[in-house]
Amino acid sequence: MGSNLLFAFTTSAQGLLWGMFALLLGQVFSDASTTKGVTFGLFGLLYIIRMGTDATNLSLGWFNPLSWVYLAFPYVKGHENWTSIILTFSLSLILLVISYFLELKRDVGAGYLPEGQGRAQGKKALFGFPGLILSLEKKMILGCLIGSFVLGLVYGSMFGQMDQFISNNKTVKEIFVGNETAASAIRGNFMVTLFSILSILVAAFGVVLLIKMVGEERRNRLEALYALPLSRAKVYFTYVLTAIFSVIVAQFLALLGIFIEQLGNENVLSFTEIMKSGMIWLVAVIFVLAILSLLMGLVPRFADVIWVYLGFLLFMTYLGKLLNLPKWLENLSIYSQIPKLPVEKMNLPTVSLILILALVLILIGYKAYERRDLIIG
């Protein structure tokens, strides 16, 4: 009972803490988009720092609020620690108080950081809709691309730790010494898990980019643009293609980071092997974006449901096999249909079918978007 309560408090306390971080940053910046981007950026930075402290010195995690969630050690008999919960709620309260006083002294609709002055004359790229979208989203796209590369560097360091684990652990060494096939299987399964989780994070980046179309529509900004000679096809496919191209580059940069970081290891993976095993997951990412495209065309008010599916994908990737869940539930995850390179062989018919289905969903979404009314408010 005590461990269950501790676990519940660790998750809920972290949710409250990051809500308070967003509240504080909402006072600093004048628009929700920047606030959201900086909050996710801070979360990503602390996540990367946490991965480093987990691998080197666990005690350093006490200086990172994101590490407090596991330093409570729920379900570890004799090591349950409520200190991290107290720290999390205390920091949340401090952030709430600071946000309150900042809110009292700022103007409505304004932030503490001054907004940058616009150019006297717009760039030529802004005269086209694709250029406008890239101009509005370039900071977030650039930040996510850099974050993907850094995340790849962090993940790449894990390959060296895995090799050390195989060579230094006495039991594992006895099992796998002289058995290169078994050692390769462990390394291959590690790559499958790592690359699939990485691609889910990249998919979340693509969803944020693509769902912006619905966000702009709800704010009645697209309605003003449609007063110009602008087709719905151009709007729809600009958002879709921007998201797809961005996730491809993000996945590539993450894998490039992994390749560079693991170059100093004893068993170095080739650039081709990493790219083949990692880029295949883009098929699943594109399918997720295709589902979102369909939702935006048919039921735009429920487009946020895609986050539920992404959460389901992450859950199945992490715990699906451990919990021995029903096969039909596993099949609901598009990730279960992707060939697990290099453990499995390439399945070109399956991959082709998924990409064709994704294209069909995108086209159906466009047809629905072309015929439906715009969201008002």
C-alpha positions as CSV (number, residue, x, y, z in Angstrom):
1,M,0.0,0.0,0.0
2,G,2.8,2.4,0.9
3,S,4.7,1.8,-2.3
4,N,1.5,2.3,-4.4
5,L,0.9,5.6,-2.6
6,L,4.5,6.6,-3.1
7,F,4.4,5.8,-6.8
8,A,1.1,7.7,-7.2
9,F,2.7,10.8,-5.5
10,T,5.8,10.6,-7.7
11,T,3.9,10.8,-11.0
12,S,1.3,13.3,-9.8
13,A,3.9,15.5,-8.2
14,Q,5.9,15.7,-11.4
15,G,2.8,16.6,-13.4
16,L,2.1,19.4,-10.9
17,L,5.7,20.6,-11.1
18,W,5.8,20.9,-14.9
19,G,2.4,22.7,-14.8
20,M,4.0,25.2,-12.5
21,F,7.1,25.6,-14.8
22,A,4.7,26.3,-17.7
23,L,2.8,28.8,-15.5
24,L,5.9,30.7,-14.6
25,L,7.2,30.8,-18.1
26,G,3.8,32.0,-19.2
27,Q,4.4,35.1,-17.2
28,V,7.8,35.7,-18.9
29,F,6.7,35.2,-22.5
30,S,3.8,37.0,-24.2
31,D,2.5,34.1,-26.3
32,A,1.5,30.5,-25.6
33,S,3.6,29.1,-28.5
34,T,6.9,30.4,-27.1
35,T,5.9,29.3,-23.6
36,K,5.2,25.8,-24.8
37,G,8.4,25.6,-26.8
38,V,10.6,26.8,-23.9
39,T,8.8,24.5,-21.4
40,F,9.4,21.5,-23.7
41,G,13.0,22.7,-24.3
42,L,13.6,22.8,-20.6
43,F,12.1,19.4,-20.1
44,G,14.3,18.0,-22.9
45,L,17.4,19.6,-21.4
46,L,16.8,18.2,-18.0
47,Y,16.0,14.8,-19.6
48,I,19.4,14.8,-21.3
49,I,21.1,15.8,-18.1
50,R,19.3,13.1,-16.2
51,M,20.5,10.5,-18.7
52,G,24.0,11.6,-18.1
53,T,23.8,11.5,-14.3
54,D,22.0,8.1,-14.4
55,A,25.0,6.7,-16.3
56,T,27.7,8.4,-14.2
57,N,26.6,9.3,-10.7
58,L,23.1,8.7,-9.5
59,S,23.4,11.0,-6.5
60,L,23.8,14.0,-8.9
61,G,20.2,13.5,-9.8
62,W,19.2,15.3,-6.6
63,F,20.1,18.5,-8.4
64,N,17.7,17.7,-11.3
65,P,14.0,18.0,-10.6
66,L,13.3,15.5,-13.4
67,S,15.3,12.9,-11.5
68,W,13.3,13.1,-8.4
69,V,10.6,10.9,-9.9
70,Y,12.7,7.8,-9.6
71,L,14.8,8.8,-6.6
72,A,11.8,8.0,-4.5
73,F,12.5,4.3,-5.2
74,P,8.9,3.1,-5.1
75,Y,8.6,-0.7,-4.8
76,V,12.2,-1.0,-3.7
77,K,11.9,-2.5,-0.2
78,G,13.9,-0.6,2.4
79,H,14.8,2.3,0.0
80,E,11.4,4.1,-0.3
81,N,12.2,7.8,0.0
82,W,9.6,10.5,0.5
83,T,12.2,13.3,0.3
84,S,11.9,13.7,-3.4
85,I,8.1,14.1,-3.1
86,I,8.6,16.8,-0.5
87,L,11.1,18.6,-2.7
88,T,8.8,18.3,-5.8
89,F,5.8,19.8,-4.0
90,S,8.0,22.5,-2.3
91,L,9.4,23.6,-5.6
92,S,5.9,23.6,-7.2
93,L,4.7,25.9,-4.4
94,I,7.7,28.2,-4.9
95,L,7.0,28.4,-8.6
96,L,3.3,29.1,-8.0
97,V,4.1,32.0,-5.6
98,I,6.6,33.5,-8.0
99,S,4.2,33.2,-10.9
100,Y,1.4,34.9,-8.8
101,F,3.5,38.0,-8.0
102,L,4.8,38.2,-11.6
103,E,1.2,38.0,-12.9
104,L,0.1,40.9,-10.6
105,K,2.7,43.3,-12.0
106,R,2.5,42.6,-15.7
107,D,0.0,43.9,-18.3
108,V,-2.7,41.7,-19.6
109,G,-1.5,39.8,-22.7
110,A,2.1,41.0,-22.2
111,G,5.2,39.2,-21.0
112,Y,8.3,40.4,-19.1
113,L,10.5,39.8,-22.1
114,P,10.0,42.5,-24.8
115,E,8.8,41.2,-28.2
116,G,11.3,41.7,-31.0
117,Q,10.7,44.5,-33.5
118,G,9.6,43.2,-36.8
119,R,11.5,44.0,-40.1
120,A,10.5,47.2,-41.9
121,Q,10.0,45.1,-45.0
122,G,9.1,41.5,-45.2
123,K,11.4,38.8,-46.7
124,K,10.4,37.6,-50.2
125,A,9.8,34.1,-48.8
126,L,6.9,35.5,-46.7
127,F,5.0,36.3,-49.9
128,G,4.4,32.5,-50.3
129,F,2.5,30.4,-47.9
130,P,5.3,27.7,-47.4
131,G,7.8,30.5,-46.7
132,L,5.4,32.0,-44.1
133,I,5.0,28.6,-42.3
134,L,8.7,28.0,-42.3
135,S,9.3,31.5,-41.0
136,L,6.8,31.0,-38.2
137,E,8.1,27.6,-37.2
138,K,11.8,27.9,-37.9
139,K,12.8,28.4,-34.2
140,M,10.9,25.4,-33.0
141,I,12.1,23.2,-36.0
142,L,15.7,24.3,-35.4
143,G,15.5,23.6,-31.7
144,C,14.0,20.2,-32.2
145,L,16.6,19.3,-34.8
146,I,19.4,20.3,-32.5
147,G,17.7,18.4,-29.6
148,S,17.4,15.3,-31.8
149,F,21.1,15.4,-32.6
150,V,22.1,15.9,-28.9
151,L,19.7,13.1,-27.9
152,G,21.4,10.9,-30.4
153,L,24.8,11.6,-28.8
154,V,23.4,10.7,-25.4
155,Y,21.8,7.5,-26.7
156,G,25.1,6.7,-28.6
157,S,27.0,6.6,-25.3
158,M,24.7,3.8,-24.2
159,F,26.3,1.4,-26.7
160,G,29.6,1.6,-24.9
161,Q,27.9,1.0,-21.6
162,M,26.1,-2.1,-23.1
163,D,29.4,-3.5,-24.3
164,Q,30.9,-2.9,-20.8
165,F,28.0,-4.7,-19.2
166,I,28.5,-7.7,-21.5
167,S,32.2,-7.9,-20.8
168,N,32.3,-7.0,-17.1
169,N,29.3,-8.9,-15.8
170,K,30.6,-12.3,-14.8
171,T,27.4,-14.2,-15.4
172,V,26.8,-12.6,-18.8
173,K,30.4,-13.1,-19.7
174,E,30.2,-16.8,-19.0
175,I,27.2,-17.1,-21.1
176,F,28.4,-15.1,-24.1
177,V,32.2,-15.5,-24.2
178,G,33.0,-17.1,-27.6
179,N,29.4,-16.7,-28.7
180,E,29.4,-13.8,-31.1
181,T,25.9,-14.7,-32.4
182,A,24.4,-14.3,-28.9
183,A,26.3,-11.1,-28.2
184,S,25.1,-9.7,-31.5
185,A,21.5,-10.6,-30.7
186,I,21.7,-8.7,-27.5
187,R,23.2,-5.7,-29.3
188,G,20.5,-6.0,-32.1
189,N,17.6,-6.1,-29.6
190,F,19.1,-3.1,-27.8
191,M,19.2,-1.2,-31.1
192,V,15.5,-2.1,-31.8
193,T,14.3,-0.8,-28.5
194,L,16.5,2.3,-28.6
195,F,15.6,3.3,-32.2
196,S,11.9,2.7,-31.7
197,I,11.7,4.9,-28.6
198,L,13.7,7.5,-30.4
199,S,11.3,7.5,-33.3
200,I,8.4,8.0,-31.0
201,L,10.0,11.1,-29.7
202,V,10.6,12.3,-33.3
203,A,6.9,11.5,-34.0
204,A,5.9,13.7,-31.1
205,F,7.9,16.5,-32.8
206,G,6.1,15.9,-36.1
207,V,2.7,15.9,-34.4
208,V,3.4,19.3,-32.8
209,L,4.3,20.7,-36.2
210,L,1.3,19.3,-38.0
211,I,-1.3,20.0,-35.4
212,K,-0.4,23.6,-35.7
213,M,-2.8,23.8,-38.7
214,V,-5.8,23.1,-36.4
215,G,-4.4,25.6,-33.8
216,E,-4.1,28.4,-36.4
217,E,-7.6,27.5,-37.6
218,R,-9.1,27.7,-34.1
219,R,-7.6,31.2,-33.8
220,N,-9.3,32.3,-37.0
221,R,-5.9,33.1,-38.7
222,L,-6.5,30.8,-41.7
223,E,-9.8,32.5,-42.4
224,A,-8.0,35.7,-43.1
225,L,-5.5,33.9,-45.4
226,Y,-8.3,32.3,-47.3
227,A,-9.5,35.8,-48.3
228,L,-6.4,35.7,-50.6
229,P,-6.1,33.5,-53.6
230,L,-4.9,30.6,-51.5
231,S,-6.1,27.0,-52.1
232,R,-6.8,24.6,-49.3
233,A,-4.6,22.1,-51.0
234,K,-1.6,24.4,-50.6
235,V,-2.4,25.0,-46.9
236,Y,-3.0,21.3,-46.1
237,F,0.0,19.8,-48.0
238,T,2.3,22.6,-46.8
239,Y,1.7,21.6,-43.2
240,V,1.8,17.8,-44.0
241,L,5.0,17.9,-46.1
242,T,6.7,20.3,-43.6
243,A,6.0,17.8,-40.8
244,I,7.2,14.8,-42.8
245,F,10.3,16.4,-44.1
246,S,11.2,17.7,-40.6
247,V,10.8,14.2,-38.9
248,I,13.0,12.7,-41.6
249,V,15.8,15.2,-40.9
250,A,15.3,14.9,-37.1
251,Q,15.6,11.1,-37.3
252,F,18.7,11.3,-39.5
253,L,20.4,13.7,-37.1
254,A,19.6,11.6,-34.1
255,L,21.1,8.5,-35.8
256,L,24.1,10.6,-36.9
257,G,24.6,11.6,-33.3
258,I,24.4,7.9,-32.2
259,F,27.0,6.9,-34.9
260,I,29.4,9.7,-33.9
261,E,29.2,9.0,-30.2
262,Q,29.8,5.2,-30.5
263,L,32.9,5.5,-32.7
264,G,35.2,5.1,-29.7
265,N,33.6,1.8,-28.7
266,E,35.2,-1.6,-29.1
267,N,32.4,-2.9,-31.3
268,V,31.7,0.0,-33.6
269,L,28.6,-0.1,-35.7
270,S,28.8,1.0,-39.3
271,F,27.1,4.1,-40.5
272,T,25.0,2.0,-42.9
273,E,23.9,-0.4,-40.2
274,I,22.8,2.3,-37.9
275,M,20.9,4.2,-40.7
276,K,19.2,1.0,-42.0
277,S,18.1,-0.1,-38.5
278,G,17.0,3.4,-37.5
279,M,15.5,5.0,-40.5
280,I,13.0,2.1,-41.0
281,W,11.0,3.4,-38.0
282,L,10.2,6.5,-40.1
283,V,7.6,4.4,-41.8
284,A,5.7,4.2,-38.5
285,V,6.3,7.9,-37.8
286,I,4.8,8.9,-41.2
287,F,1.8,6.6,-40.5
288,V,1.2,8.4,-37.2
289,L,1.3,11.8,-39.1
290,A,-1.1,10.3,-41.7
291,I,-3.6,9.4,-38.9
292,L,-3.4,13.0,-37.6
293,S,-3.9,14.3,-41.1
294,L,-7.1,12.2,-41.3
295,L,-8.3,13.5,-38.0
296,M,-7.7,17.1,-39.0
297,G,-9.7,16.6,-42.1
298,L,-12.6,14.7,-40.7
299,V,-12.9,15.7,-37.0
300,P,-10.5,18.6,-36.4
301,R,-11.8,19.2,-32.9
302,F,-10.7,15.7,-31.9
303,A,-7.2,16.0,-33.5
304,D,-5.6,15.9,-30.0
305,V,-6.6,12.3,-29.7
306,I,-3.4,11.5,-31.6
307,W,-1.5,12.2,-28.3
308,V,-3.4,9.3,-26.8
309,Y,-2.3,7.0,-29.6
310,L,1.3,8.2,-29.2
311,G,1.1,7.4,-25.5
312,F,-0.2,4.0,-26.4
313,L,2.7,3.4,-28.7
314,L,5.2,4.4,-26.0
315,F,3.5,2.1,-23.5
316,M,3.5,-0.9,-25.8
317,T,7.1,-0.3,-26.8
318,Y,8.2,-0.1,-23.1
319,L,5.9,-2.6,-21.4
320,G,3.9,-4.5,-24.1
321,K,6.0,-7.7,-24.1
322,L,6.7,-7.6,-20.4
323,L,3.0,-7.6,-19.5
324,N,2.2,-10.3,-22.0
325,L,-0.7,-8.4,-23.3
326,P,-3.2,-9.9,-25.9
327,K,-1.9,-10.2,-29.5
328,W,-4.8,-8.1,-30.8
329,L,-3.8,-5.2,-28.6
330,E,-0.2,-5.4,-29.7
331,N,-1.4,-5.4,-33.3
332,L,-3.0,-2.0,-32.7
333,S,0.4,-0.5,-32.5
334,I,1.9,0.4,-35.9
335,Y,5.3,-0.3,-34.4
336,S,4.5,-4.0,-34.1
337,Q,4.3,-4.1,-37.9
338,I,7.7,-2.6,-38.6
339,P,10.6,-5.0,-39.4
340,K,12.9,-5.0,-36.4
341,L,16.3,-4.5,-38.1
342,P,18.9,-5.9,-37.7
343,V,17.2,-8.7,-35.6
344,E,14.7,-9.4,-38.3
345,K,14.9,-9.4,-42.1
346,M,13.5,-6.5,-44.1
347,N,9.8,-7.0,-45.1
348,L,9.4,-4.8,-48.1
349,P,5.7,-5.8,-48.9
350,T,4.7,-4.8,-45.3
351,V,6.6,-1.6,-45.4
352,S,5.2,-0.7,-48.8
353,L,1.7,-1.4,-47.7
354,I,2.0,0.8,-44.6
355,L,3.3,3.7,-46.7
356,I,0.5,3.2,-49.2
357,L,-2.1,3.3,-46.4
358,A,-0.4,6.4,-45.0
359,L,-0.7,8.1,-48.4
360,V,-4.4,7.0,-48.7
361,L,-5.1,8.5,-45.2
362,I,-3.4,11.7,-46.1
363,L,-5.5,12.0,-49.3
364,I,-8.7,11.2,-47.5
365,G,-7.9,13.8,-44.9
366,Y,-7.3,16.4,-47.7
367,K,-10.6,15.6,-49.4
368,A,-12.4,16.0,-46.0
369,Y,-10.5,19.2,-45.3
370,E,-11.4,20.6,-48.7
371,R,-15.1,20.1,-48.1
372,R,-15.6,20.9,-44.4
373,D,-16.2,24.3,-42.8
374,L,-13.4,26.0,-41.0
375,I,-13.4,25.8,-37.2
376,I,-14.7,29.0,-35.6
377,G,-13.2,29.7,-32.2
